[in-house]
């Protein structure tokens, strides 16, 4: 098992950020979102951040 000091996840998709952060969200979830939630549940220090997409 790998050990990390901190886990940081950034996404430009607000819906994904909400789905990952809310484990009680109703409806279907992708396998990836469920796996991310499992990993974060085992980490002591983590952050999840929505980052605006920069349009040029």
N, C-alpha and C positions, 0 to 999 in steps of 0.2 A: 504494500500500500504506500502510495506517495503521500508525503506530508507537506502542506503548504502553510505559510504564515497567514495568508489572506487570499480569498478568492474574489475577483472582481469580474462582473459580467456587464457588458455594455451592449445596447441594442438600439437601432433606430426605428424599431417597430413597437409602438406603445402597447398594442394588444398582447404581444409576446411578453413584455415586461410585466404587465398586469397578471397574465396567466401564470408566470413563474412565481411571482411574489404572493399570489393568493392560492394557497393550497386547497381552499374550500370552494373554488370556482366551479360552478355547475357546468355540465355539458362535456362533450368529448375533448380529450387532450391528446396531443401527439405523444408518441413514445419518448421523443427527445425531451419534451417539457417535463414529463413525469420523471425521467432519469435525472435531469438537472435538479429537480426538487429533491430527489433522494440524496444526491451528492451534497447539496447545500444543507440538508438536514443534519448531515454528519460533520459539517465544518463549524468551527467555533466563530470565526470571523469572516463575514462575507458581505458584499455589497452588490446591489443590482441597480443599474442606472439607465434611464432613457436619455438618449443623445439625439438631438435634432439632426436630421440629414441636411447637409449643406448643398443647396442647389446652385450650380454655376451656369 
